[in-house]
């Protein structure tokens, strides 16, 4: 496989990025960049033909079920909230008490 990056390119990148690398780390950085760029080369070679892919939208073929307005007019929200609070198993100082989330 051909070399994608070399010391001259790395030196140019170091100058552009205004970072200071030690010569000891230069070899490791070159090797890491080489691996990263090899992955990008592999991605270039993948043949992605999206024209042959059929879109699948709404596979379930379900419809929204909406209640009629007449039904919603008959609900007394205040009564239903009071009933809900009364049916809650544990209360403390006027608040609904739940088990702790974190202990």
N, CA, C and O atoms as CSV, one atom per row, in Angstrom:
chain,resi,resn,atom,element,x,y,z
A,1,UNK,N,N,0.839,-1.180,0.000
A,1,UNK,CA,C,0.000,0.000,0.000
A,1,UNK,C,C,0.884,1.243,0.000
A,1,UNK,O,O,1.907,1.291,0.682
A,2,UNK,N,N,0.479,2.234,-0.765
A,2,UNK,CA,C,1.286,3.448,-0.841
A,2,UNK,C,C,1.190,4.251,0.449
A,2,UNK,O,O,0.194,4.187,1.169
A,3,UNK,N,N,2.234,4.997,0.719
A,3,UNK,CA,C,2.250,5.820,1.919
A,3,UNK,C,C,1.391,7.060,1.674
A,3,UNK,O,O,1.588,7.781,0.695
A,4,UNK,N,N,0.445,7.297,2.566
A,4,UNK,CA,C,-0.485,8.401,2.392
A,4,UNK,C,C,0.077,9.693,2.975
A,4,UNK,O,O,-0.144,10.778,2.437
A,5,UNK,N,N,0.799,9.564,4.069
A,5,UNK,CA,C,1.340,10.741,4.745
A,5,UNK,C,C,2.822,10.517,5.008
A,5,UNK,O,O,3.256,9.393,5.260
A,6,UNK,N,N,3.594,11.599,4.947
A,6,UNK,CA,C,5.030,11.496,5.214
A,6,UNK,C,C,5.460,12.626,6.153
A,6,UNK,O,O,4.636,13.426,6.597
A,7,UNK,N,N,6.762,12.679,6.449
A,7,UNK,CA,C,7.269,13.669,7.403
A,7,UNK,C,C,7.067,15.097,6.915
A,7,UNK,O,O,6.817,15.996,7.718
A,8,UNK,N,N,7.172,15.316,5.599
A,8,UNK,CA,C,6.994,16.667,5.066
A,8,UNK,C,C,5.537,17.138,5.247
A,8,UNK,O,O,5.292,18.286,5.618
A,9,UNK,N,N,4.590,16.249,4.983
A,9,UNK,CA,C,3.173,16.609,5.158
A,9,UNK,C,C,2.879,16.853,6.633
A,9,UNK,O,O,2.160,17.788,6.986
A,10,UNK,N,N,3.443,15.998,7.493
A,10,UNK,CA,C,3.249,16.179,8.931
A,10,UNK,C,C,3.834,17.511,9.385
A,10,UNK,O,O,3.211,18.220,10.175
A,11,UNK,N,N,5.008,17.858,8.901
A,11,UNK,CA,C,5.630,19.136,9.260
A,11,UNK,C,C,4.742,20.303,8.831
A,11,UNK,O,O,4.604,21.288,9.556
A,12,UNK,N,N,4.142,20.182,7.646
A,12,UNK,CA,C,3.245,21.236,7.157
A,12,UNK,C,C,1.993,21.335,8.045
A,12,UNK,O,O,1.547,22.435,8.372
A,13,UNK,N,N,1.434,20.188,8.429
A,13,UNK,CA,C,0.261,20.185,9.310
A,13,UNK,C,C,0.588,20.768,10.682
A,13,UNK,O,O,-0.225,21.484,11.267
A,14,UNK,N,N,1.771,20.461,11.190
A,14,UNK,CA,C,2.209,21.003,12.481
A,14,UNK,C,C,2.311,22.513,12.396
A,14,UNK,O,O,1.907,23.221,13.319
A,15,UNK,N,N,2.849,23.008,11.291
A,15,UNK,CA,C,2.983,24.460,11.102
A,15,UNK,C,C,1.605,25.121,11.010
A,15,UNK,O,O,1.374,26.166,11.619
A,16,UNK,N,N,0.697,24.513,10.252
A,16,UNK,CA,C,-0.640,25.083,10.098
A,16,UNK,C,C,-1.425,25.080,11.408
A,16,UNK,O,O,-2.144,26.033,11.709
A,17,UNK,N,N,-1.283,24.008,12.183
A,17,UNK,CA,C,-2.045,23.892,13.422
A,17,UNK,C,C,-1.382,24.615,14.590
A,17,UNK,O,O,-1.980,24.772,15.655
A,18,UNK,N,N,-0.162,25.047,14.385
A,18,UNK,CA,C,0.588,25.774,15.411
A,18,UNK,C,C,0.704,24.973,16.708
A,18,UNK,O,O,0.557,25.508,17.807
A,19,UNK,N,N,0.971,23.678,16.548
A,19,UNK,CA,C,1.220,22.842,17.717
A,19,UNK,C,C,2.679,22.421,17.687
A,19,UNK,O,O,3.306,22.371,16.628
A,20,UNK,N,N,3.198,22.126,18.841
A,20,UNK,CA,C,4.592,21.723,18.953
A,20,UNK,C,C,4.642,20.246,19.320
A,20,UNK,O,O,4.191,19.850,20.395
A,21,UNK,N,N,5.191,19.437,18.424
A,21,UNK,CA,C,5.334,18.016,18.747
A,21,UNK,C,C,6.817,17.695,18.864
A,21,UNK,O,O,7.661,18.294,18.197
A,22,UNK,N,N,7.102,16.751,19.713
A,22,UNK,CA,C,8.497,16.343,19.883
A,22,UNK,C,C,8.816,15.283,18.840
A,22,UNK,O,O,7.938,14.548,18.388
A,23,UNK,N,N,10.085,15.218,18.471
A,23,UNK,CA,C,10.506,14.249,17.457
A,23,UNK,C,C,10.245,12.815,17.907
A,23,UNK,O,O,10.059,11.923,17.078
A,24,UNK,N,N,10.232,12.598,19.211
A,24,UNK,CA,C,9.974,11.262,19.748
A,24,UNK,C,C,8.566,10.819,19.368
A,24,UNK,O,O,8.355,9.658,19.017
A,25,UNK,N,N,7.607,11.732,19.433
A,25,UNK,CA,C,6.211,11.407,19.148
A,25,UNK,C,C,5.896,11.455,17.662
A,25,UNK,O,O,4.822,11.017,17.249
A,26,UNK,N,N,6.792,11.969,16.862
A,26,UNK,CA,C,6.552,12.127,15.428
A,26,UNK,C,C,6.225,10.789,14.758
A,26,UNK,O,O,5.306,10.706,13.943
A,27,UNK,N,N,6.977,9.752,15.104
A,27,UNK,CA,C,6.756,8.434,14.518
A,27,UNK,C,C,5.388,7.867,14.872
A,27,UNK,O,O,4.715,7.292,14.016
A,28,UNK,N,N,4.968,8.024,16.132
A,28,UNK,CA,C,3.661,7.532,16.561
A,28,UNK,C,C,2.546,8.314,15.882
A,28,UNK,O,O,1.551,7.732,15.451
A,29,UNK,N,N,2.706,9.625,15.785
A,29,UNK,CA,C,1.686,10.455,15.137
A,29,UNK,C,C,1.567,10.075,13.659
A,29,UNK,O,O,0.460,9.976,13.130
A,30,UNK,N,N,2.702,9.863,12.997
A,30,UNK,CA,C,2.670,9.453,11.588
A,30,UNK,C,C,1.950,8.112,11.423
A,30,UNK,O,O,1.150,7.943,10.503
A,31,UNK,N,N,2.232,7.170,12.307
A,31,UNK,CA,C,1.593,5.857,12.225
A,31,UNK,C,C,0.088,5.960,12.473
A,31,UNK,O,O,-0.702,5.328,11.772
A,32,UNK,N,N,-0.312,6.761,13.474
A,32,UNK,CA,C,-1.736,6.928,13.773
A,32,UNK,C,C,-2.471,7.596,12.617
A,32,UNK,O,O,-3.552,7.157,12.226
A,33,UNK,N,N,-1.883,8.661,12.072
A,33,UNK,CA,C,-2.509,9.351,10.942
A,33,UNK,C,C,-2.606,8.438,9.724
A,33,UNK,O,O,-3.585,8.491,8.981
A,34,UNK,N,N,-1.599,7.609,9.522
A,34,UNK,CA,C,-1.597,6.669,8.403
A,34,UNK,C,C,-2.780,5.694,8.530
A,34,UNK,O,O,-3.474,5.417,7.551
A,35,UNK,N,N,-2.999,5.179,9.750
A,35,UNK,CA,C,-4.123,4.262,9.977
A,35,UNK,C,C,-5.467,4.950,9.732
A,35,UNK,O,O,-6.368,4.382,9.114
A,36,UNK,N,N,-5.580,6.171,10.224
A,36,UNK,CA,C,-6.829,6.927,10.044
A,36,UNK,C,C,-7.090,7.166,8.559
A,36,UNK,O,O,-8.208,6.964,8.085
A,37,UNK,N,N,-6.083,7.588,7.838
A,37,UNK,CA,C,-6.258,7.875,6.416
A,37,UNK,C,C,-6.501,6.604,5.606
A,37,UNK,O,O,-7.176,6.649,4.577
A,38,UNK,N,N,-5.958,5.470,6.057
A,38,UNK,CA,C,-6.247,4.195,5.386
A,38,UNK,C,C,-7.731,3.857,5.495
A,38,UNK,O,O,-8.331,3.346,4.549
A,39,UNK,N,N,-8.319,4.148,6.656
A,39,UNK,CA,C,-9.755,3.905,6.821
A,39,UNK,C,C,-10.561,4.761,5.845
A,39,UNK,O,O,-11.542,4.291,5.267
A,40,UNK,N,N,-10.149,6.010,5.662
A,40,UNK,CA,C,-10.850,6.872,4.717
A,40,UNK,C,C,-10.696,6.358,3.288
A,40,UNK,O,O,-11.627,6.460,2.490
A,41,UNK,N,N,-9.536,5.811,2.962
A,41,UNK,CA,C,-9.338,5.233,1.632
A,41,UNK,C,C,-10.279,4.048,1.422
A,41,UNK,O,O,-10.826,3.873,0.333
A,42,UNK,N,N,-10.468,3.231,2.467
A,42,UNK,CA,C,-11.397,2.104,2.374
A,42,UNK,C,C,-12.820,2.608,2.129
A,42,UNK,O,O,-13.564,2.025,1.340
A,43,UNK,N,N,-13.190,3.689,2.806
A,43,UNK,CA,C,-14.530,4.238,2.621
A,43,UNK,C,C,-14.742,4.753,1.200
A,43,UNK,O,O,-15.850,4.681,0.668
A,44,UNK,N,N,-13.693,5.265,0.596
A,44,UNK,CA,C,-13.803,5.747,-0.785
A,44,UNK,C,C,-14.108,4.590,-1.739
A,44,UNK,O,O,-14.768,4.782,-2.761
A,45,UNK,N,N,-13.636,3.412,-1.409
A,45,UNK,CA,C,-13.793,2.261,-2.286
A,45,UNK,C,C,-15.133,1.552,-2.131
A,45,UNK,O,O,-15.448,0.655,-2.912
A,46,UNK,N,N,-15.916,1.936,-1.148
A,46,UNK,CA,C,-17.219,1.305,-0.957
A,46,UNK,C,C,-18.174,1.832,-2.019
A,46,UNK,O,O,-18.314,3.040,-2.216
A,47,UNK,N,N,-18.826,0.895,-2.697
A,47,UNK,CA,C,-19.778,1.276,-3.727
A,47,UNK,C,C,-21.151,1.430,-3.090
A,47,UNK,O,O,-21.785,0.447,-2.704
A,48,UNK,N,N,-21.593,2.654,-2.987
A,48,UNK,CA,C,-22.902,2.919,-2.413
A,48,UNK,C,C,-23.824,3.349,-3.548
A,48,UNK,O,O,-23.688,4.436,-4.110
A,49,UNK,N,N,-24.755,2.471,-3.865
A,49,UNK,CA,C,-25.697,2.770,-4.937
A,49,UNK,C,C,-27.068,2.948,-4.308
A,49,UNK,O,O,-27.811,1.980,-4.144
A,50,UNK,N,N,-27.403,4.174,-3.960
A,50,UNK,CA,C,-28.661,4.416,-3.260
A,50,UNK,C,C,-29.857,4.459,-4.201
A,50,UNK,O,O,-30.997,4.484,-3.739
A,51,UNK,N,N,-29.628,4.469,-5.481
A,51,UNK,CA,C,-30.756,4.517,-6.422
A,51,UNK,C,C,-31.549,3.222,-6.414
A,51,UNK,O,O,-32.736,3.231,-6.739
A,52,UNK,N,N,-30.924,2.112,-6.052
A,52,UNK,CA,C,-31.599,0.822,-6.065
A,52,UNK,C,C,-32.260,0.482,-4.726
A,52,UNK,O,O,-32.864,-0.580,-4.581
A,53,UNK,N,N,-32.144,1.371,-3.766
A,53,UNK,CA,C,-32.723,1.119,-2.452
A,53,UNK,C,C,-34.124,1.720,-2.420
A,53,UNK,O,O,-34.314,2.910,-2.669
A,54,UNK,N,N,-35.093,0.875,-2.110
A,54,UNK,CA,C,-36.471,1.351,-2.011
A,54,UNK,C,C,-36.711,1.872,-0.602
A,54,UNK,O,O,-36.343,1.234,0.385
A,55,UNK,N,N,-37.328,3.031,-0.527
A,55,UNK,CA,C,-37.636,3.605,0.769
A,55,UNK,C,C,-38.816,2.879,1.382
A,55,UNK,O,O,-39.778,2.533,0.696
A,56,UNK,N,N,-38.730,2.655,2.669
A,56,UNK,CA,C,-39.833,2.006,3.375
A,56,UNK,C,C,-40.368,2.989,4.405
A,56,UNK,O,O,-39.739,3.245,5.432
A,57,UNK,N,N,-41.531,3.527,4.112
A,57,UNK,CA,C,-42.144,4.508,4.995
A,57,UNK,C,C,-43.462,3.949,5.500
A,57,UNK,O,O,-44.260,3.425,4.723
A,58,UNK,N,N,-43.689,4.061,6.798
A,58,UNK,CA,C,-44.924,3.638,7.439
A,58,UNK,C,C,-45.267,2.189,7.097
A,58,UNK,O,O,-46.242,1.911,6.399
A,59,UNK,N,N,-44.455,1.288,7.598
A,59,UNK,CA,C,-44.653,-0.131,7.344
A,59,UNK,C,C,-45.908,-0.669,8.037
A,59,UNK,O,O,-46.477,-1.660,7.579
A,60,UNK,N,N,-46.349,-0.043,9.124
A,60,UNK,CA,C,-47.459,-0.576,9.915
A,60,UNK,C,C,-48.822,-0.291,9.300
A,60,UNK,O,O,-49.785,-0.987,9.622
A,61,UNK,N,N,-48.938,0.679,8.452
A,61,UNK,CA,C,-50.210,1.078,7.837
A,61,UNK,C,C,-51.290,1.291,8.889
A,61,UNK,O,O,-52.402,0.777,8.768
A,62,UNK,N,N,-50.953,2.050,9.912
A,62,UNK,CA,C,-51.928,2.349,10.958
A,62,UNK,C,C,-52.446,3.769,10.769
A,62,UNK,O,O,-51.831,4.587,10.084
A,63,UNK,N,N,-53.572,4.040,11.382
A,63,UNK,CA,C,-54.172,5.363,11.289
A,63,UNK,C,C,-54.342,5.919,12.690
A,63,UNK,O,O,-54.455,5.165,13.657
A,64,UNK,N,N,-54.359,7.237,12.796
A,64,UNK,CA,C,-54.590,7.868,14.090
A,64,UNK,C,C,-56.045,7.688,14.495
A,64,UNK,O,O,-56.954,7.817,13.674
A,65,UNK,N,N,-56.249,7.393,15.753
A,65,UNK,CA,C,-57.596,7.268,16.287
A,65,UNK,C,C,-57.813,8.463,17.202
A,65,UNK,O,O,-57.121,8.615,18.208
A,66,UNK,N,N,-58.771,9.307,16.854
A,66,UNK,CA,C,-59.018,10.528,17.598
A,66,UNK,C,C,-60.430,10.482,18.170
A,66,UNK,O,O,-61.383,10.085,17.501
A,67,UNK,N,N,-60.530,10.896,19.412
A,67,UNK,CA,C,-61.827,10.924,20.071
A,67,UNK,C,C,-62.658,12.091,19.534
A,67,UNK,O,O,-62.104,13.141,19.208
A,68,UNK,N,N,-63.973,11.920,19.440
A,68,UNK,CA,C,-64.864,12.995,18.998
A,68,UNK,C,C,-64.894,14.111,20.029
A,68,UNK,O,O,-64.666,13.868,21.215
A,69,UNK,N,N,-65.173,15.332,19.588
A,69,UNK,CA,C,-65.225,16.471,20.497
A,69,UNK,C,C,-66.293,16.319,21.572
A,69,UNK,O,O,-66.111,16.782,22.698
A,70,UNK,N,N,-67.415,15.669,21.229
A,70,UNK,CA,C,-68.478,15.519,22.215
A,70,UNK,C,C,-67.986,14.741,23.430
A,70,UNK,O,O,-68.353,15.062,24.561
A,71,UNK,N,N,-67.170,13.737,23.210
A,71,UNK,CA,C,-66.663,12.930,24.308
A,71,UNK,C,C,-65.768,13.746,25.234
A,71,UNK,O,O,-65.829,13.590,26.454
A,72,UNK,N,N,-64.944,14.608,24.664
A,72,UNK,CA,C,-64.013,15.383,25.489
A,72,UNK,C,C,-64.728,16.470,26.272
A,72,UNK,O,O,-64.216,16.900,27.306
A,73,UNK,N,N,-65.907,16.939,25.819
A,73,UNK,CA,C,-66.653,17.975,26.546
A,73,UNK,C,C,-67.243,17.419,27.833
A,73,UNK,O,O,-67.467,18.172,28.781
A,74,UNK,N,N,-67.496,16.124,27.885
A,74,UNK,CA,C,-68.139,15.519,29.039
A,74,UNK,C,C,-67.173,15.210,30.182
A,74,UNK,O,O,-67.610,14.793,31.255
A,75,UNK,N,N,-65.889,15.404,29.978
A,75,UNK,CA,C,-64.909,15.083,31.021
A,75,UNK,C,C,-64.723,16.286,31.934
A,75,UNK,O,O,-64.474,17.399,31.472
A,76,UNK,N,N,-64.845,16.052,33.221
A,76,UNK,CA,C,-64.619,17.098,34.212
A,76,UNK,C,C,-63.182,16.931,34.702
A,76,UNK,O,O,-62.889,16.036,35.495
A,77,UNK,N,N,-62.293,17.798,34.226
A,77,UNK,CA,C,-60.864,17.643,34.534
A,77,UNK,C,C,-60.581,17.787,36.024
A,77,UNK,O,O,-59.727,17.080,36.560
A,78,UNK,N,N,-61.274,18.682,36.693
A,78,UNK,CA,C,-61.036,18.897,38.119
A,78,UNK,C,C,-61.374,17.632,38.918
A,78,UNK,O,O,-60.614,17.228,39.798
A,79,UNK,N,N,-62.486,17.028,38.615
A,79,UNK,CA,C,-62.884,15.812,39.310
A,79,UNK,C,C,-61.900,14.686,39.029
A,79,UNK,O,O,-61.532,13.950,39.944
A,80,UNK,N,N,-61.470,14.539,37.787
A,80,UNK,CA,C,-60.547,13.454,37.463
A,80,UNK,C,C,-59.196,13.650,38.141
A,80,UNK,O,O,-58.570,12.666,38.536
A,81,UNK,N,N,-58.722,14.901,38.290
A,81,UNK,CA,C,-57.458,15.156,38.982
A,81,UNK,C,C,-57.581,14.830,40.478
A,81,UNK,O,O,-56.676,14.238,41.066
A,82,UNK,N,N,-58.691,15.215,41.075
A,82,UNK,CA,C,-58.905,14.935,42.499
A,82,UNK,C,C,-58.958,13.435,42.729
A,82,UNK,O,O,-58.361,12.926,43.677
A,83,UNK,N,N,-59.668,12.729,41.867
A,83,UNK,CA,C,-59.750,11.273,42.004
A,83,UNK,C,C,-58.377,10.627,41.865
A,83,UNK,O,O,-58.054,9.676,42.578
A,84,UNK,N,N,-57.582,11.143,40.955
A,84,UNK,CA,C,-56.235,10.609,40.759
A,84,UNK,C,C,-55.389,10.809,42.009
A,84,UNK,O,O,-54.702,9.891,42.457
A,85,UNK,N,N,-55.442,12.010,42.567
A,85,UNK,CA,C,-54.653,12.302,43.774
A,85,UNK,C,C,-55.117,11.428,44.947
A,85,UNK,O,O,-54.296,10.934,45.719
A,86,UNK,N,N,-56.430,11.240,45.075
A,86,UNK,CA,C,-56.949,10.413,46.166
A,86,UNK,C,C,-56.515,8.956,46.022
A,86,UNK,O,O,-56.318,8.261,47.019
A,87,UNK,N,N,-56.368,8.503,44.801
A,87,UNK,CA,C,-56.000,7.104,44.594
A,87,UNK,C,C,-54.496,6.857,44.689
A,87,UNK,O,O,-54.061,5.707,44.630
A,88,UNK,N,N,-53.688,7.922,44.838
A,88,UNK,CA,C,-52.238,7.748,44.931
A,88,UNK,C,C,-51.895,7.080,46.254
A,88,UNK,O,O,-52.442,7.474,47.284
A,89,UNK,N,N,-51.016,6.090,46.271
A,89,UNK,CA,C,-50.791,5.298,47.492
A,89,UNK,C,C,-50.112,6.043,48.637
A,89,UNK,O,O,-50.384,5.729,49.796
A,90,UNK,N,N,-49.236,7.022,48.363
A,90,UNK,CA,C,-48.482,7.631,49.454
A,90,UNK,C,C,-48.403,9.144,49.240
A,90,UNK,O,O,-48.067,9.614,48.153
A,91,UNK,N,N,-48.721,9.899,50.303
A,91,UNK,CA,C,-48.653,11.361,50.245
A,91,UNK,C,C,-47.945,11.863,51.493
A,91,UNK,O,O,-47.966,11.226,52.546
A,92,UNK,N,N,-47.311,13.041,51.342
A,92,UNK,CA,C,-46.651,13.657,52.491
A,92,UNK,C,C,-46.707,15.168,52.330
A,92,UNK,O,O,-46.256,15.700,51.315
A,93,UNK,N,N,-47.252,15.861,53.311
A,93,UNK,CA,C,-47.368,17.325,53.332
A,93,UNK,C,C,-48.019,17.867,52.057
A,93,UNK,O,O,-47.587,18.893,51.531
A,94,UNK,N,N,-49.020,17.207,51.575
A,94,UNK,CA,C,-49.750,17.675,50.402
A,94,UNK,C,C,-49.120,17.302,49.071
A,94,UNK,O,O,-49.655,17.644,48.017
A,95,UNK,N,N,-47.989,16.605,49.106
A,95,UNK,CA,C,-47.311,16.183,47.878
A,95,UNK,C,C,-47.465,14.676,47.691
A,95,UNK,O,O,-47.611,13.923,48.653
A,96,UNK,N,N,-47.427,14.262,46.437
A,96,UNK,CA,C,-47.451,12.836,46.131
A,96,UNK,C,C,-46.056,12.293,46.346
A,96,UNK,O,O,-45.089,12.859,45.835
A,97,UNK,N,N,-45.932,11.224,47.082
A,97,UNK,CA,C,-44.622,10.695,47.443
A,97,UNK,C,C,-44.330,9.454,46.602
A,97,UNK,O,O,-45.158,8.551,46.483
A,98,UNK,N,N,-43.134,9.436,46.025
A,98,UNK,CA,C,-42.709,8.286,45.218
A,98,UNK,C,C,-41.431,7.709,45.820
A,98,UNK,O,O,-40.747,8.389,46.584
A,99,UNK,N,N,-41.102,6.463,45.486
A,99,UNK,CA,C,-39.843,5.899,45.988
A,99,UNK,C,C,-38.657,6.696,45.439
A,99,UNK,O,O,-38.735,7.250,44.342
A,100,UNK,N,N,-37.565,6.754,46.197
A,100,UNK,CA,C,-36.388,7.513,45.723
A,100,UNK,C,C,-35.811,6.909,44.456
A,100,UNK,O,O,-35.803,5.692,44.269
A,101,UNK,N,N,-35.333,7.784,43.596
A,101,UNK,CA,C,-34.699,7.341,42.351
A,101,UNK,C,C,-33.259,6.926,42.640
A,101,UNK,O,O,-32.794,5.894,42.156
A,102,UNK,N,N,-32.558,7.734,43.430
A,102,UNK,CA,C,-31.172,7.436,43.799
A,102,UNK,C,C,-31.107,7.286,45.307
A,102,UNK,O,O,-31.751,8.027,46.050
A,103,UNK,N,N,-30.328,6.329,45.740
A,103,UNK,CA,C,-30.171,6.148,47.190
A,103,UNK,C,C,-28.753,6.381,47.587
A,103,UNK,O,O,-28.418,6.277,48.767
